[in-house]
Amino acid sequence: MFLLFIIIELIIAFNFRSIRCSVFKAPPYMWLTVSIFSQFILTAVVLQIPAVREAFSVTMPTLHTVGRILHSVRLF
């Protein structure tokens, strides 16, 4: 659930760049793109380091769980 919420919130932030244009026609906004990629890196750090993972009470997702997450956000 932790990973699902993070991915969905980042996709929502990326989709709200423009009201008039679609996500594919909107001009890229450098700082938003940098912040989204940095959040992916920080999420990977939280998932990879056992002490941090235990502090946040997060379990490592399995391949089946990642597949369900990607299916739920329609990326797979």
DRENVEXVEX-921754 format. One record per residue: residue number from 1; y, x, z of N, C-alpha, C in turn. Coordinates in steps of 0.2 Angstrom, whole numbers. Each point is the difference from the previous one (the first is absolute). Layout:
BEGIN
+-----+-------+-------+-------+-------+-------+-------+-------+-------+-------+
!   i !   n.y !   n.x !   n.z !  ca.y !  ca.x !  ca.z !   c.y !   c.x !   c.z !
+-----+-------+-------+-------+-------+-------+-------+-------+-------+-------+
! NUM !     Y !     X !     Z !     Y !     X !     Z !     Y !     X !     Z !
...
+-----+-------+-------+-------+-------+-------+-------+-------+-------+-------+
% end
This chain:
BEGIN
+-----+-------+-------+-------+-------+-------+-------+-------+-------+-------+
!   i !   n.y !   n.x !   n.z !  ca.y !  ca.x !  ca.z !   c.y !   c.x !   c.z !
+-----+-------+-------+-------+-------+-------+-------+-------+-------+-------+
!   1 !    -6 !     4 !     0 !     6 !    -4 !     0 !     6 !     4 !     0 !
!   2 !     0 !     6 !     4 !     6 !     4 !     0 !     2 !     3 !    -7 !
!   3 !    -5 !     2 !    -4 !     1 !     3 !    -7 !     2 !    -6 !    -4 !
!   4 !    -2 !    -6 !     0 !     1 !    -5 !    -4 !     8 !    -2 !     1 !
!   5 !     2 !    -1 !     7 !     7 !    -2 !     1 !     5 !     6 !    -3 !
!   6 !    -2 !     6 !     1 !     4 !     5 !    -3 !     1 !     0 !    -7 !
!   7 !    -6 !    -1 !    -4 !     1 !     0 !    -7 !     4 !    -6 !    -2 !
!   8 !    -2 !    -6 !     3 !     4 !    -6 !    -2 !     7 !     0 !     1 !
!   9 !     2 !     3 !     6 !     8 !     1 !     1 !     3 !     5 !    -5 !
!  10 !    -3 !     5 !    -2 !     3 !     5 !    -4 !     0 !    -4 !    -7 !
!  11 !    -5 !    -4 !    -2 !     1 !    -3 !    -7 !     5 !    -5 !     0 !
!  12 !     1 !    -4 !     6 !     6 !    -4 !     0 !     6 !     3 !     0 !
!  13 !     1 !     6 !     3 !     6 !     4 !     0 !     2 !     2 !    -7 !
!  14 !    -6 !     2 !    -4 !     1 !     2 !    -7 !     2 !    -5 !    -4 !
!  15 !    -3 !    -6 !     1 !     2 !    -6 !    -4 !     7 !    -3 !     0 !
!  16 !     3 !     1 !     6 !     6 !    -3 !     1 !     6 !     5 !    -2 !
!  17 !    -1 !     4 !    -4 !     5 !     5 !    -3 !     6 !    -4 !    -4 !
!  18 !    -2 !    -5 !    -3 !     4 !    -4 !    -4 !    -1 !    -7 !     0 !
!  19 !     5 !    -5 !     0 !    -1 !    -7 !    -1 !    -1 !    -2 !    -7 !
!  20 !     4 !     3 !    -4 !     0 !    -2 !    -7 !    -5 !     3 !    -5 !
!  21 !    -3 !     6 !     2 !    -5 !     3 !    -4 !    -7 !     0 !     3 !
!  22 !    -5 !     1 !    -4 !    -7 !     0 !     2 !    -1 !     7 !     3 !
!  23 !    -5 !     1 !     4 !    -2 !     7 !     3 !     0 !     5 !    -6 !
!  24 !    -2 !    -2 !    -6 !    -1 !     5 !    -5 !     6 !     2 !    -4 !
!  25 !     5 !    -5 !     0 !     6 !     1 !    -3 !     6 !     3 !     4 !
!  26 !    -1 !    -1 !     6 !     5 !     2 !     5 !     1 !     8 !     0 !
!  27 !     6 !     3 !     0 !     1 !     7 !     0 !    -3 !     3 !     7 !
!  28 !    -3 !     6 !    -1 !    -3 !     3 !     6 !     6 !     2 !     5 !
!  29 !    -2 !    -1 !     6 !     5 !     2 !     6 !    -3 !     5 !     3 !
!  30 !     3 !     6 !     0 !    -4 !     7 !     2 !    -1 !    -1 !     7 !
!  31 !     4 !    -2 !     5 !    -1 !     1 !     7 !    -5 !    -5 !     2 !
!  32 !     0 !    -6 !    -3 !    -6 !    -5 !     2 !    -6 !     3 !    -2 !
!  33 !    -1 !     3 !    -6 !    -6 !     3 !    -2 !    -2 !     6 !     4 !
!  34 !     5 !     4 !     2 !    -2 !     6 !     5 !    -2 !    -3 !     7 !
!  35 !     3 !    -5 !     2 !    -2 !    -3 !     7 !    -7 !    -3 !    -1 !
!  36 !    -2 !    -3 !    -5 !    -6 !    -4 !    -1 !    -6 !     6 !     0 !
!  37 !     1 !     5 !    -4 !    -4 !     6 !     0 !    -1 !     3 !     7 !
!  38 !     6 !     1 !     3 !    -1 !     3 !     7 !    -4 !    -4 !     5 !
!  39 !     1 !    -7 !    -1 !    -4 !    -4 !     4 !    -8 !     0 !    -1 !
!  40 !    -1 !     1 !    -7 !    -7 !     1 !    -1 !    -3 !     6 !     3 !
!  41 !     4 !     6 !     0 !    -2 !     6 !     3 !    -1 !    -1 !     7 !
!  42 !     5 !    -3 !     4 !     0 !    -1 !     7 !    -6 !    -4 !     2 !
!  43 !    -2 !    -5 !    -4 !    -6 !    -4 !     1 !    -6 !     4 !    -1 !
!  44 !     0 !     4 !    -5 !    -6 !     5 !     0 !    -1 !     4 !     6 !
!  45 !     6 !     2 !     2 !     0 !     5 !     6 !    -3 !    -4 !     6 !
!  46 !     2 !    -6 !     1 !    -2 !    -4 !     5 !    -8 !    -2 !     0 !
!  47 !    -2 !    -1 !    -6 !    -7 !    -1 !    -1 !    -5 !     6 !     0 !
!  48 !     3 !     6 !    -1 !    -4 !     6 !    -1 !     0 !     4 !     7 !
!  49 !     5 !     0 !     4 !     0 !     4 !     6 !    -3 !    -4 !     6 !
!  50 !    -6 !     2 !     2 !    -3 !    -5 !     5 !     4 !    -1 !     7 !
!  51 !     4 !     5 !     2 !     4 !    -2 !     6 !     5 !    -5 !    -1 !
!  52 !     3 !     0 !    -6 !     5 !    -5 !    -2 !    -3 !    -7 !    -1 !
!  53 !    -6 !     1 !    -3 !    -4 !    -7 !    -2 !    -2 !    -3 !     7 !
!  54 !    -2 !     4 !     5 !    -1 !    -3 !     6 !     6 !    -3 !     4 !
!  55 !     5 !     4 !    -1 !     6 !    -3 !     4 !     3 !    -6 !    -3 !
!  56 !    -1 !    -1 !    -7 !     2 !    -7 !    -3 !    -6 !    -5 !     0 !
!  57 !    -6 !     2 !     3 !    -6 !    -4 !     0 !    -2 !    -3 !    -7 !
!  58 !     0 !     5 !    -5 !    -1 !    -2 !    -7 !    -7 !     4 !    -2 !
!  59 !    -4 !    -4 !    -3 !    -7 !     2 !    -2 !     1 !     3 !    -8 !
!  60 !    -4 !     4 !    -1 !     0 !     3 !    -7 !    -3 !    -6 !    -5 !
!  61 !     4 !    -2 !    -5 !    -3 !    -5 !    -5 !    -6 !     3 !    -4 !
!  62 !    -5 !    -5 !    -1 !    -6 !     2 !    -4 !     2 !    -1 !    -7 !
!  63 !    -4 !     2 !    -5 !     1 !    -1 !    -7 !     0 !    -8 !    -2 !
!  64 !    -4 !    -3 !     4 !     0 !    -8 !    -1 !     6 !    -3 !     2 !
!  65 !     3 !     2 !     6 !     6 !    -2 !     2 !     6 !     1 !    -4 !
!  66 !     0 !     6 !    -3 !     5 !     2 !    -5 !     0 !    -4 !    -6 !
!  67 !    -6 !    -1 !    -2 !    -1 !    -5 !    -6 !     2 !    -7 !     1 !
!  68 !    -1 !    -2 !     6 !     2 !    -7 !     2 !     8 !     0 !     0 !
!  69 !     3 !     5 !     3 !     7 !     1 !     0 !     3 !     0 !    -7 !
!  70 !    -2 !     4 !    -4 !     2 !     0 !    -7 !    -1 !    -6 !    -4 !
!  71 !    -5 !    -4 !     1 !    -2 !    -6 !    -3 !     5 !    -5 !     3 !
!  72 !     2 !     0 !     6 !     5 !    -5 !     3 !     7 !     1 !    -2 !
!  73 !     2 !     6 !    -2 !     7 !     1 !    -3 !     0 !     0 !    -7 !
!  74 !    -6 !    -1 !    -3 !    -1 !    -1 !    -8 !     1 !     7 !    -3 !
!  75 !    -2 !     5 !     3 !     1 !     7 !    -4 !    -6 !     2 !    -3 !
!  76 !    -6 !    -3 !     2 !    -6 !     2 !    -2 !    -4 !    -5 !    -4 !
+-----+-------+-------+-------+-------+-------+-------+-------+-------+-------+
% end
